[in-house]
Structure formats: structure tokens, C-alpha cells
Amino acid sequence: MRRSHADHRLGTIARDHGQLAARARSFATGEESNGAVSGRPLLPSEQLAQ
């Protein structure tokens, strides 16, 4: 899957796989998490794929 296929993005910073998984779980359950941000792209998908 390319990034242009998703309308929503999640970006994370983690020291290891365990921390990454914990931040992804927090996001999935709606909890706030340091080191994770989400949002929608500002440009239409076709412009991002170039």
C-alpha cells in the first residue's frame, strides 16, 4: 500500500518495537500518546504521490 491510498496518517517516534506497539494501541483506543501524531494530508492524494 502506498501512502496516497490512506486519507488519514499516523506518525510515531519510538525507541523499540514495544514502544511503537504501545503507541499504536494508545492511538487505536483514542488515548493521547507522546511521540504519536495523526492527521490528514493538506494536499490532495494525487499531488502527494508525485
Secondary structure, DSSP 8 states (H G I E B T S, - for coil): --GGG-SSEEEE--SSHHHHHHHHHHHHTT---TTEEEE--SS-HHHHT-
